[in-house]
Amino acid sequence: MLEFEDVPTLRDPMLIAAFEGWNDAGEAASSAVEHLAAVWDAEAIAALDPEDYYDFQVNRPKVMRDDGQRRIVWPTTRILVARDTGFGSRDVVLVEGIEPSTRWRAFTIELLEYAERLGVSTFVTLGALLADVPHTRPIPVTATSDDEDVLHRLDLESSAYEGPTGIVGVISDAAHRAGLPSLSCWAAVPHYAGSSPSPKATLGLLSKLESLFNVTIPLGDLPESARAWERGVNELAESDDEVAEYVQSLEESTDTADLPEASGDAIAREFERYLRRRGDEGIPPA
């Protein structure tokens, strides 16, 4: 671990991690952590040594200009700390990086050991996958956990997934086995629109964090970017009859499946979140 400063003393910290690559359809998860780092003015405190975990022919270093000077930026995973957040008396540790090319177990052990040094008490991973969902409806975001206390406290379900996994799955499993309360949030990105960044999926992940932890996250221009993304995909669909027909079939399936979700409790929760956001932004109730 390459430390930029001494390990700080944090207040009951929660860790939120996302990685570019296989776990990051539409760059939704990595963009969510990047957004949190920006709006919370997070400070980088450490990074994993890229020489240990990355194949530089797969994830190449980049040439950047900084104050007129040329420098090399190496692919890595950084750890940041945010203190002024909406999580009350809790600080937040953010992990942003790239899925490692090699030595996943060593990577996971090093990250969890550093989280233990920081006193992390809750471990949250974010991911995004391509799925058969329409871009015109809210992005489905699923939250799961293998921790019994987390399952009951946040009203989650255990994941039933079986199959190949990425670094998010490996780290989540390791955190659980280490006795660290953990959960994972995954956004479903329309597969026909997954080749470009999806701010709507990023917004979905942040909304899920707000809902789970009863907080308000400043969204800035993200809602407008999400609407612009949806308009762009609309134009793509309208230019191709087969795509338009396929989107319509997805909409019908989604609307039918979601009918039970329009319950009084769901509507009340959404309205409470709307009022809380207006209050935090200094807007008087309508």
C-alpha atoms as one frame of an Amber mdcrd trajectory, in Angstrom:
protein
   0.000   0.000   0.000   1.408   3.376  -1.032   0.300   5.792   1.675   0.137
   9.511   0.982  -0.293  10.369   4.667  -0.697   8.682   8.050  -3.778   6.545
   8.571  -6.412   8.998   9.873  -8.741   8.442  12.805 -12.220   8.066  11.379
 -15.727   8.039  12.868 -17.453   4.658  12.411 -16.453   4.644   8.719 -18.430
   3.004   5.940 -16.546   1.883   2.828 -18.009   2.203  -0.692 -16.045   0.563
  -3.524 -16.382   0.241  -7.299 -14.033  -0.917 -10.042 -13.794  -0.242 -13.744
 -13.977  -3.250 -16.030 -16.125  -6.383 -16.043 -18.225  -5.227 -13.051 -18.976
  -1.794 -14.523 -21.474  -1.826 -17.398 -22.051   1.667 -18.725 -19.352   2.874
 -16.303 -22.233   3.235 -13.844 -20.535   1.975 -10.663 -17.177   3.692 -11.119
 -18.958   6.939 -12.040 -21.038   6.690  -8.852 -17.936   6.553  -6.648 -16.296
   9.283  -8.734 -19.385  11.446  -8.187 -19.324  10.822  -4.427 -15.642  11.741
  -4.270 -16.355  15.013  -6.083 -19.462  16.165  -4.172 -17.979  15.172  -0.796
 -14.546  16.660  -1.566 -12.863  13.364  -0.665  -9.119  13.314  -0.014  -6.867
  10.537  -1.367  -4.894   8.901   1.439  -3.428   5.775  -0.175  -3.170   3.651
  -3.320  -2.255   0.080  -4.114   1.058  -0.393  -5.898   0.069  -0.903  -9.565
   3.208  -2.951 -10.228   1.735  -5.759  -8.097  -1.663  -6.136  -9.757  -1.911
  -4.665 -13.261  -0.814  -5.779 -16.710   0.215  -2.492 -18.271  -0.383  -3.881
 -21.786  -4.055  -4.332 -20.791  -4.445  -1.191 -18.658  -1.854   1.141 -20.074
  -0.459   4.172 -18.230  -1.522   7.549 -19.631   0.425  10.690 -20.463  -1.081
  13.778 -18.801  -0.211  17.482 -18.768  -0.130  19.105 -15.347   0.756  22.830
 -15.150   2.495  22.496 -18.504   4.540  19.528 -17.329   4.263  16.086 -18.887
   3.757  13.194 -16.451   2.796   9.524 -16.480  -0.353   8.398 -14.638  -0.351
   4.697 -13.765  -3.501   2.574 -13.466  -4.183   1.754  -9.830  -6.767   1.583
  -7.061  -7.025   4.592  -4.745  -8.453   4.963  -1.256 -10.085   8.277  -0.367
 -11.717   9.644   2.774 -14.800  11.878   2.882 -15.766  13.512   6.174 -18.486
  16.000   5.270 -21.179  13.637   3.973 -24.842  13.009   4.563 -24.145   9.996
   6.747 -24.425  11.927  10.007 -21.584  11.090  12.378 -20.052   8.543   9.993
 -17.084   9.148   7.722 -16.972   7.411   4.348 -14.022   5.611   2.772 -14.189
   5.495  -1.028 -12.312   2.939  -3.121 -12.017   3.689  -6.827  -9.879   1.787
  -9.274  -9.633  -0.824 -11.998 -10.296  -4.526 -11.693  -6.817  -6.054 -11.202
  -5.209  -8.125 -13.961  -3.616 -10.633 -11.596  -3.151 -11.727  -7.949  -6.790
 -11.145  -6.982  -6.478 -12.855  -3.614  -3.483 -10.744  -2.607  -5.286  -7.627
  -3.871  -8.345  -8.488  -1.773  -6.330  -9.247   1.360  -4.389  -5.983   1.085
  -7.562  -3.943   0.610  -9.390  -5.602   3.513  -6.383  -5.251   5.835  -6.254
  -1.538   5.080 -10.008  -1.262   5.659  -9.466  -2.902   9.053  -6.731  -0.383
   9.877  -9.182   2.416   9.085 -11.817   0.850  11.349 -14.355   0.241   8.564
 -17.577  -1.166  10.035 -19.707  -1.534   6.871 -18.473  -2.631   3.442 -20.516
  -1.614   0.371 -19.642  -2.634  -3.185 -21.233  -1.202  -6.331 -21.534  -2.906
  -9.691 -23.436  -2.759 -12.965 -24.373  -5.422 -15.494 -25.960  -5.563 -18.931
 -29.559  -6.802 -18.849 -32.818  -7.016 -20.790 -34.345  -3.830 -19.385 -35.802
  -0.778 -21.169 -33.980   2.544 -21.014 -37.297   4.402 -20.681 -38.074   3.033
 -17.224 -36.246   3.499 -13.901 -32.998   1.539 -13.872 -33.461  -1.593 -11.720
 -30.988  -1.662  -8.834 -30.707  -4.770  -6.672 -29.144  -4.772  -3.194 -28.100
  -8.088  -1.637 -26.102  -9.315   1.325 -24.909 -12.581   2.900 -24.865 -11.031
   6.371 -27.930 -11.989   8.439 -27.969  -8.739  10.431 -27.679  -6.600   7.286
 -30.397  -8.639   5.570 -32.889  -7.974   8.355 -31.852  -4.406   9.174 -32.040
  -3.163   5.573 -34.720  -5.594   4.387 -32.506  -7.155   1.694 -32.294 -10.594
   0.120 -29.430 -13.024  -0.342 -28.058 -13.233  -3.865 -29.097 -16.348  -5.778
 -26.558 -15.754  -8.563 -24.289 -18.588  -9.681 -21.670 -18.195 -12.387 -18.552
 -16.190 -13.255 -17.747 -13.287 -10.973 -15.526 -10.237 -10.937 -13.439  -8.525
  -8.298 -16.609  -7.063  -6.723 -17.902 -10.565  -6.009 -14.528 -11.727  -4.688
 -14.148  -8.765  -2.333 -17.749  -9.003  -1.107 -17.261 -12.686  -0.282 -13.960
 -12.002   1.491 -15.514  -9.206   3.569 -18.343 -11.504   4.624 -15.935 -14.304
   5.559 -13.904 -11.816   7.589 -17.012 -10.950   9.613 -17.342  -7.461   8.140
 -21.002  -6.460   7.554 -21.295  -6.037   3.809 -23.773  -5.532   0.985 -23.636
  -5.134  -2.758 -25.725  -2.919  -5.069 -26.012  -3.718  -8.778 -27.593  -1.609
 -11.515 -29.073  -3.272 -14.604 -28.022  -1.347 -17.737 -29.941  -1.862 -21.019
 -27.665  -4.103 -23.064 -28.502  -2.305 -26.322 -27.228   0.965 -24.776 -24.358
  -0.317 -22.647 -21.451   0.670 -24.844 -21.431   4.281 -23.604 -21.511   5.756
 -20.079 -24.970   5.579 -18.508 -25.585   8.464 -16.078 -29.113   7.119 -15.547
 -27.656   3.898 -14.089 -25.233   5.934 -11.975 -28.201   7.926 -10.690 -29.980
   4.667  -9.896 -27.088   3.428  -7.754 -26.884   6.710  -5.840 -30.652   6.671
  -5.276 -30.360   3.148  -3.884 -27.697   4.321  -1.412 -29.977   7.191  -0.381
 -32.850   4.806   0.187 -30.841   2.181   2.087 -29.105   4.589   4.439 -31.720
   7.354   4.663 -29.348  10.056   3.413 -29.379  12.763   0.758 -26.581  12.836
  -1.808 -26.034  16.027  -3.839 -26.701  15.088  -7.456 -25.572  18.216  -9.289
 -26.018  17.891 -13.068 -26.496  14.111 -12.931 -30.320  14.141 -13.357 -30.041
  16.309 -16.473 -27.256  14.075 -17.828 -29.524  11.065 -17.244 -32.351  12.734
 -19.173 -29.963  13.624 -22.008 -28.757  10.001 -22.126 -32.345   8.764 -22.345
 -33.126  11.224 -25.152 -30.062  10.001 -27.026 -31.100   6.358 -26.703 -34.626
   7.338 -27.785 -33.186   8.742 -31.008 -31.208   5.537 -31.524 -34.305   3.388
 -31.023 -36.481   5.535 -33.275 -34.005   5.180 -36.135 -34.268   1.377 -36.129
 -37.660  -0.350 -36.318 -36.347  -3.603 -34.826 -34.812  -1.823 -31.844 -37.984
   0.230 -31.322 -40.120  -2.926 -31.350 -37.733  -4.645 -28.944 -37.782  -1.673
 -26.525 -41.591  -1.681 -26.627 -41.670  -5.371 -25.677 -39.299  -4.707 -22.775
 -41.493  -1.821 -21.602 -44.591  -4.014 -21.623 -42.843  -6.780 -19.682 -41.448
  -4.318 -17.149 -44.757  -2.536 -16.622 -46.556  -5.829 -16.061 -43.939  -7.069
 -13.599 -43.842  -3.765 -11.692 -47.569  -3.364 -11.121 -47.436  -4.795  -7.551
 -44.672  -2.332  -6.722 -47.053   0.645  -6.939 -48.023   0.112  -3.318 -48.870
   2.778  -0.761 -45.640   2.063   1.144 -43.487   2.455  -1.973 -45.173   5.730
  -2.933 -44.849   7.047   0.636 -41.123   6.221   0.758 -40.509   7.996  -2.542
 -42.458  11.075  -1.421 -40.546  11.231   1.879 -37.249  11.111  -0.039 -38.473
  13.892  -2.345 -39.380  16.116   0.627 -36.074  15.401   2.374 -34.108  16.404
  -0.722 -36.050  19.667  -1.065 -35.357  20.432   2.599 -31.637  19.734   2.242
 -31.490  22.003  -0.804 -33.258  24.816   1.068 -36.432  24.609  -0.996 -39.627
  25.164   1.033 -42.262  22.404   0.805 -44.728  22.864  -2.027
